[in-house]
Amino acid sequence: MVGIMFGSTAIMGETIDVSLVLNYALGFWLLLFTLGAMSLLCATIFLDSNRSLAAAGLVIGGQYLLDSLGGVWDTLGNLQVFSLFHYFNLAAIQRAGTLPLLDVVIVLGVGFFSLLAALAIFEKREFAI
């Protein structure tokens, strides 16, 4: 992703702030880590692959829908806080000059909680005889 950004700006003859691109790429990776941990939690809860895939799709799609609806209607703007897609937007990174610390704590907290919950559920099921 970073290589495509640098390559496309070089082809277009534009300049781009390197720290902004690297911070956004790091935020995108943290978001993907958290979404993957939530998908792993869904897979651990529902042992059937069809149900776990559907549940993970509903969780991720529901979060995207909360972020989209909160951006469209002002009355639903408070729902964006519950969506992981709301964090690490480019304007916030550009304002702060780096990744906002609160966004990092929230996204990594949800990711680590999901990962630890998935490991705890897997351990209980594995050792329950």
HELIX and SHEET records of a PDB file:
HELIX    1   1 VAL A    2  MET A   12  1                                  11    
HELIX    2   2 VAL A   18  ILE A   45  1                                  28    
HELIX    3   3 SER A   49  VAL A   72  1                                  24    
HELIX    4   4 ASP A   74  PHE A   82  5                                   9    
HELIX    5   5 LEU A   84  HIS A   86  5                                   3    
HELIX    6   6 LEU A   90  ALA A   96  1                                   7    
HELIX    7   7 LEU A  101  PHE A  127  1                                  27    
END                                                                             
